Amino acid sequence: MDEVGVMLLFLDKAYLHPEKVFDLARRAVPLALSPGNDSRKEELKQLQEKKEEIDKLVHKQVRRILWSGLGFFMCQVGLFFRFTFWEFSWDVMEPTAFFTTASGRCRG
């Protein structure tokens, strides 16, 4: 059966579907060792270009979110400063500032 191609003998094991073994071995070979006209190389190149575009977009969005968060916290500190020293006293603002900052931390 081995000579006919119905069965593959390898390391004292018999594989009844040698075409599946061949496909698995072909998939395990890196693209660098595959033939030059392989369509997977073109697909990989397109996917890498798309990934680079997505990475640029994500980088812009993350920077925007970080700057927005910094602006929010700066406004919060400014508000607490103003309320503490001009509007109210420290006795009023200490628990307010504590509970406001404590409630904003552990969200996830």
C-alpha positions in Angstrom: 0.0 0.0 0.0 3.0 2.3 0.6 4.2 1.9 -3.0 0.8 2.6 -4.4 0.5 5.8 -2.4 -2.5 4.9 -0.4 -0.5 4.7 2.9 2.6 6.5 4.1 5.0 4.7 6.4 7.1 7.1 8.5 9.0 6.4 11.8 7.2 3.1 12.3 3.8 4.8 11.9 1.3 4.2 9.1 -0.6 7.2 7.8 -3.7 6.3 5.8 -4.1 9.7 4.2 -0.6 10.8 2.8 -2.1 13.8 1.0 -3.2 15.3 4.4 0.3 14.7 5.8 1.8 16.4 2.7 -0.6 19.4 3.1 0.4 19.8 6.8 4.1 19.6 6.0 3.6 22.2 3.2 1.8 24.5 5.6 4.6 24.2 8.1 7.2 25.3 5.7 7.8 29.1 6.0 7.0 31.4 3.1 10.7 32.1 2.5 11.1 28.5 1.4 8.0 28.3 -0.8 8.2 28.9 -4.6 8.4 32.4 -6.0 5.0 32.5 -7.6 3.1 31.7 -4.4 -0.1 33.7 -4.0 0.3 33.7 -0.2 3.3 36.1 -0.5 1.2 38.7 -2.3 -1.6 38.2 0.2 0.8 38.6 3.1 2.2 41.8 1.6 -1.3 43.3 1.3 -2.1 42.3 4.9 1.1 43.8 6.2 0.3 47.1 4.4 -3.2 47.1 5.8 -1.8 46.4 9.3 0.6 49.4 9.0 -2.4 51.6 8.1 -4.3 50.3 11.1 -1.3 50.8 13.4 -1.1 54.4 12.3 -4.8 55.0 12.9 -4.6 53.3 16.3 -1.6 55.4 17.3 -3.5 58.6 16.5 -6.5 57.4 18.5 -4.5 56.4 21.5 -2.6 59.7 21.6 -6.0 61.6 21.4 -7.4 59.5 24.3 -4.3 60.1 26.4 -4.3 63.9 25.8 -8.0 64.0 26.5 -7.5 62.1 29.8 -4.6 64.5 30.8 -6.8 67.5 30.0 -9.7 66.1 32.1 -7.4 65.4 35.1 -5.9 68.9 34.8 -9.3 70.5 34.8 -10.3 68.3 37.8 -7.2 69.4 39.7 -7.8 73.1 38.8 -11.4 72.8 39.9 -10.4 71.2 43.3 -7.8 73.9 43.7 -10.3 76.7 43.1 -12.9 75.2 45.3 -10.5 74.5 48.1 -8.8 77.9 48.3 -11.5 80.4 47.1 -15.0 78.9 47.2 -15.0 76.5 50.1 -12.6 75.4 52.8 -10.4 72.3 53.1 -12.9 70.7 55.5 -15.5 70.6 52.8 -13.2 69.7 49.9 -11.1 67.0 51.5 -13.9 64.3 51.5 -15.2 65.6 48.1 -11.8 65.3 46.5 -11.2 61.9 48.1 -14.4 60.3 47.0 -14.3 61.8 43.5 -10.8 60.5 42.9 -11.4 57.2 44.6 -14.5 56.5 42.5 -12.7 57.2 39.2 -9.9 54.7 39.7 -11.1 51.1 39.7 -13.2 50.9 36.6 -12.5 48.0 34.3 
